[in-house]
Amino acid sequence: MKSEWLSEIWRFRELLYFLAWRDVKVRYKQAALGVAWAILQPLLTMIIFTVFFGRLAGVSGNGIPYPLAAFCALVPWTYFAATLSQAGNSLLANTNLITKVYFPRVLLPASVALGGLLDFLISASFLGGMMVYYRVRPSWALLLYPLFVLATMILVVGVSMLLAALNVRFRDVKYAIPFLIQIWFFVTPIIYPASFIPKRLQPILAFNPMSGIVEGFRASLFPGQGFNMPLIATSLGITAALFVTGAIVFRNTERTFADII
């Protein structure tokens, strides 16, 4: 059954690309600044964090210029939060498509994640420019950067499948998603480095999969940071577990979507 589902998704891969491109075009169709929003959102957030937390509150960047440390974390977080918000509601937003045409429903949340990579790449390119400005040269660890991009995408697709499936049956999920993202943000080391958390609480931090992923992004870009392997390994393991759980729940409830929605 699993192999049939995967082969079916592969057969509809062109539809996945079409849906992803559709989401990109709709997102920027009437936006005056266009793709510049991919940079402005994390940039303005980084400026606010730098003023209030980096300077007034004295939060350290753990050896990294605070604007760089914050923006580096905001790039994957902005992608994660925006994708989760849209993908979690993707089934309800495409009711007419689901009730009229058959295709693997998982393509809807997956296409949102795929389309969001354009914004990620744009903001990551701006981050590269910031590193040049601050004269920060990455080491060989930069080769691991794509690994954490993939981990972020796997995590957001897994959680999105779970929330999207639950959202069809329990419409309260639609209102819970923004609250979940807000809480998730504050328990992720974005404003602060993971070292800011007391050592006795580090194991708890590891149960947030975005914690290890964000720290992995920082370690892969900035020399001397070092990889917190227990944190990263735990986060990647939970990411895989969430993806499998989301896929199972989505697959088991997929056949009822058209009837309930």
Protein Blocks (a to p, Z undefined) as FASTA:
>chain_A
ZZmmmmmmmmmmmmmmmmmmmmmmmmmmmgmklmmlmmmmmmmmmmmmmmmmmmmnopae
ehpafklmmmmmmmmmmmmmmmmmmmmmmmmmmmmmmmmpgcdfklmmmmmmmmmmmmmm
mmmmmmmmmmmmnopacdfklmmmmmmmmmmmmmmmmmmmmmmmmmmmmmmlmmmmmmmm
mmmmmmpcfkbcfklpcfklmmmmmmpmklmmmmmmmmmmmghkopafklmmmmmmmmmm
mmmmmmmmmmmmmmmmmmmZZ
